[in-house]
Every structure is written in structure tokens, then in C-alpha cells.
Amino acid sequence: MTTYVMLANWTEQGIQKVKDSPSRLDAAKKALKDMSGEFKFFFLTMGDFDIVAIYEAPDDAVAARFSLQLGMQGNIRTRTLKAFPEAAYREIIKSLG
């Protein structure tokens, strides 16, 4: 599984219906699980982003599809980062010679 970091901000629509956001999170978790992925961490944050989530997905195509599905609902705008664990980081740096 590949790890992704999702940074999200509520849209105007999303913040107006913020009280519904826990049920939207539950639906997002189910949607990701149906794609063979899984949320690892979810945080409400203060600062430049409203939400930070760490999740795993089988590949980049699943992560892209998941992000697009979230965006299509109109409640959040996301930025997704592909995350390399420490072991992969060390291999990448080692391969530089």
C-alpha cells in the first residue's frame, strides 16, 4: 500500500454545513475502504488547512479517484501528497550514489 497525505480546506458549501462533516467523513472512510484503501489518521487543524488526513491506497490511480470523488461533492478542496516511508527514503537517497 502507498501512503498519502491529504490537506483539505472547506469550501463555502462545506463550512455552511460543517455540522454534517462527521457523517461526510464516515462516508469518505467507507468509499476509500470500498477502493481497498484505509484512513490511518484524521486531524482537524488550525492554520493554512482545515483538515489533514493520512491514508493508504493500493496505487496512485485509486488515490486520484478518491480525491476526485471528494472534490465532486463540493464540500472540500484537497491537495494530496504521496508519502515515502523512511525505508523508501533511505533507498532513494542511497541510489544517488
N, C-alpha and C positions, 0 to 999 in steps of 0.2 A: 504494500500500500504506500501511496505517496502522501506526504503531509502538506497541507495548505494553510496559510494564514489569511483569514478574511477580515478586511477592515470595512466597516459599513457606517453609513450615515442615513438617518431617517430622511425621507422626502417630506414635503409638506403634507401629503396624504398620510404618510406613516406616523408623523408626530401628532396629527389631529386625532388619530385612532390608536394612540400609544397604549391605551388600556387593553387593546386586543393583541398586543405584541406577544404576550406569553403563549397564546394559542397559535399565533403565527410561527413562533419558534418551534412549538411541538410539531406543527405541520412540516416545517423545514427539516426537522430531525427525521421525520418519517420518510419524507421524499428522498433524503440522502441515503437513508437505510435501504430504501427500495432500489437504489442505484448501487448497492453494495458498499456504501461509504458509512462513515460514522463521525459524529461530533465528538471531540476529545475534551474541549474546553469552550466555554462561552462566558464572555465578560461584558457587562455594561460598563462603559468607560467614560471618563471626563477628559476633555481636550479636543484634539482635532477630529476624533472619531467617536461615534456613539456606541459602537459595538465592535468587539474584537472576538473572533472565534477561531479555534484551531480545529481542523477536521482532516480526516483521511478519506481518500478516494482511490479507486483502482488505477486511474490514469488521468492525464490532463483533459481528455475529452469529457469524462464524467464531471470533473471539476468545472469545466466550461459550461456544460449543460446545466449543472446545478446553479451556478451563478446567473446564467441567463434566466432560468425559471424564477429565481428570487427577484431579479430585476423586472421581469414582466408583470409581477404583481403590483408594482408601483409604490411599495412601502419603504424600500431601502435602495440605496446605490452602493455598490460594492467595489472593492479593489481586492484582487486575490494575488497572493504571493506564493510561489512554490517554495517550500522549505526543505533544505537538505539537513539531515541529522548530522551529528558530529562525526560519525564514522565516514559518511559520504564526503563531508567537508575535508577530512584528512586525506582521503583518497584523491580528491580533486586537486588539492594543493600538492600532494606527493607526485602526481602525474605531471606537474610542471617541470620536474627535473631538478 
